[in-house]
Amino acid sequence: MTGLIAIDESGDLGSHGIKYFAIAAIVMLRPRNLKKTANLLPKDTERKWHNSLPQVREEVLSAMSTLRFNAVYTVVDKNNPSDHHPVYGNELYEKILREVVSDAMDVLQCRDTNILLDGCRFISVDRLRAICTEEAKRHGVNLKNADKAKSDQNKCIQLADFIAGASRARFEYGDTSIEVIRDKISIARRR
């Protein structure tokens, strides 16, 4: 059996603007397990945390709470990280992505996996594959494929965005939406 790790981010990578940046991953054995919730997302437009009304956010997270998956996320205070060494831009993205990929592999329930990352411009496909290959070797995971996908064409990535958005909003605004799926969160880090 081959698992799937779907990854998306929330926030910006600069020193100004919002205070926190987050990356989250959904870890699952069967993507079809998310179909019930994916059907809540419109087919003709990309639904993300930031462009959804609070009641839609809660509806999506509540539907997700009934499904079989694990989630991991890391949220970083960009200007005051726990290691006291702020980094920004692509360096920050890569650092947090590596941590989330590693954590996702820790909770993976099978040996084989595919990884899908939101088609962002912060990391090349080659660099993504290098990180995933290194982490797979370290965790004894058989990485079958690591690639980027457009989130408007992949519902798993859109659902990962809801977790990334909710985890960031928890620290940014005191929003408690992430609590709806608390028992699905295997690893939650704040840096």
C-alpha positions in Angstrom: 0.0 0.0 0.0 1.2 3.5 -0.9 0.5 6.4 1.4 0.1 10.1 0.4 1.5 13.1 2.1 -0.1 16.4 0.8 1.5 19.6 1.9 0.6 23.3 1.8 1.6 26.5 3.5 -0.1 29.6 5.0 1.4 33.0 5.4 4.2 35.0 3.8 8.0 34.5 4.1 9.1 38.1 4.7 10.0 39.9 7.9 7.1 42.3 7.6 3.4 41.6 7.2 1.9 38.7 9.2 3.9 37.5 12.2 3.6 33.7 11.7 4.3 31.3 8.8 3.0 27.7 8.8 3.4 24.5 6.7 1.0 21.5 7.3 0.8 18.0 5.9 -2.1 15.6 5.6 -0.8 12.0 5.9 -3.1 9.3 4.7 -3.2 5.8 3.3 -6.1 6.3 0.9 -6.9 9.8 -0.5 -10.4 8.6 -1.2 -10.9 8.7 2.6 -11.0 12.5 2.2 -13.6 12.5 -0.7 -16.5 13.3 1.7 -14.8 16.5 2.8 -13.4 17.3 -0.7 -16.9 17.3 -2.0 -17.6 20.4 0.2 -15.1 22.3 -1.9 -16.4 24.0 -5.0 -15.3 22.3 -8.3 -15.0 25.5 -10.3 -12.7 27.5 -8.0 -9.9 27.0 -5.5 -11.1 27.0 -1.9 -8.4 28.0 0.6 -8.4 29.0 4.2 -7.9 32.7 3.5 -10.7 33.0 1.0 -13.3 31.1 3.0 -15.8 32.5 5.4 -15.5 31.3 9.1 -18.6 29.1 8.8 -17.1 27.4 5.7 -13.8 26.9 7.5 -15.6 25.3 10.4 -17.7 23.1 8.1 -14.7 21.8 6.3 -12.7 21.1 9.5 -15.7 19.5 11.1 -16.1 17.2 8.1 -12.4 16.4 8.2 -12.7 15.5 11.9 -14.7 12.4 11.0 -12.2 11.1 8.5 -9.1 8.8 8.7 -5.9 10.8 8.3 -3.1 12.2 10.4 -1.8 15.8 10.2 1.4 17.5 11.2 2.3 21.1 11.1 4.9 23.6 12.1 4.2 27.3 12.8 7.1 29.7 13.2 7.2 33.2 14.6 9.3 34.6 11.7 11.0 37.4 13.7 11.3 35.6 17.0 11.8 31.9 16.3 12.6 29.6 19.2 16.2 29.1 18.0 16.6 32.9 18.1 18.0 32.9 14.5 15.4 34.3 12.1 15.5 33.4 8.5 13.2 34.5 5.7 12.2 33.8 2.2 13.1 30.5 0.5 15.5 29.6 3.3 12.7 29.7 5.8 10.4 27.8 3.5 12.9 25.0 3.0 13.7 24.7 6.7 10.1 24.3 7.7 9.2 22.1 4.8 12.0 19.7 5.7 10.7 19.5 9.3 7.2 18.9 8.1 8.3 16.2 5.7 10.3 14.5 8.4 7.4 14.6 10.9 5.0 13.3 8.2 7.2 10.3 7.6 7.3 9.7 11.4 3.5 9.2 11.4 3.2 7.4 8.0 1.4 4.1 8.5 3.1 2.3 5.6 6.5 2.0 4.0 5.8 3.5 0.6 4.6 7.0 -0.1 4.0 9.7 -2.6 4.4 13.4 -1.7 2.5 16.3 -3.2 3.4 19.9 -2.5 1.4 22.9 -3.4 2.8 24.3 -6.7 4.5 27.3 -5.0 7.4 29.3 -6.3 9.5 29.0 -3.1 11.2 25.7 -4.0 12.1 23.9 -7.2 10.8 20.4 -7.9 14.4 19.2 -7.9 15.1 20.6 -4.5 11.8 19.2 -3.2 12.7 15.8 -4.5 16.2 16.1 -2.9 14.7 16.9 0.5 12.1 14.2 0.3 14.7 11.6 -0.8 17.1 12.6 2.1 14.3 12.4 4.6 12.9 9.1 3.2 16.4 7.5 3.5 16.7 8.8 7.1 13.2 7.3 8.0 13.5 4.1 6.1 10.6 5.1 3.8 10.3 4.1 0.1 9.6 7.4 -1.7 7.8 6.6 -4.9 7.3 10.1 -6.1 7.6 13.7 -4.9 6.1 16.4 -7.0 4.3 19.7 -7.0 0.7 20.1 -8.0 -1.6 23.0 -8.4 -3.8 23.3 -5.4 -6.8 24.3 -7.6 -6.5 20.9 -9.2 -5.9 18.8 -6.0 -8.4 18.7 -3.2 -5.9 17.0 -0.8 -3.6 20.0 -1.0 -6.6 22.3 -0.5 -7.5 20.4 2.6 -3.9 20.6 3.8 -4.2 24.4 3.3 -7.1 24.5 5.8 -4.9 22.8 8.4 -2.0 25.2 7.7 -4.4 28.2 7.8 -6.0 27.1 11.0 -2.7 26.4 12.7 -1.3 29.8 11.7 -4.5 31.6 12.7 -4.3 30.0 16.2 -1.1 31.9 16.9 -1.7 34.9 14.7 -5.3 35.8 15.9 -6.1 33.4 18.7 -8.5 31.5 16.4 -9.4 28.1 17.9 -10.7 26.4 14.7 -7.8 23.9 14.7 -9.3 22.4 17.9 -12.0 20.8 15.8 -9.4 18.4 14.4 -7.2 18.2 17.5 -7.3 14.3 17.6 -6.0 14.2 13.9 -2.9 16.2 14.8 0.0 13.9 15.4 2.7 16.4 15.6 2.3 20.2 16.2 5.3 22.4 16.4 5.7 26.1 17.2 9.1 27.6 16.5 
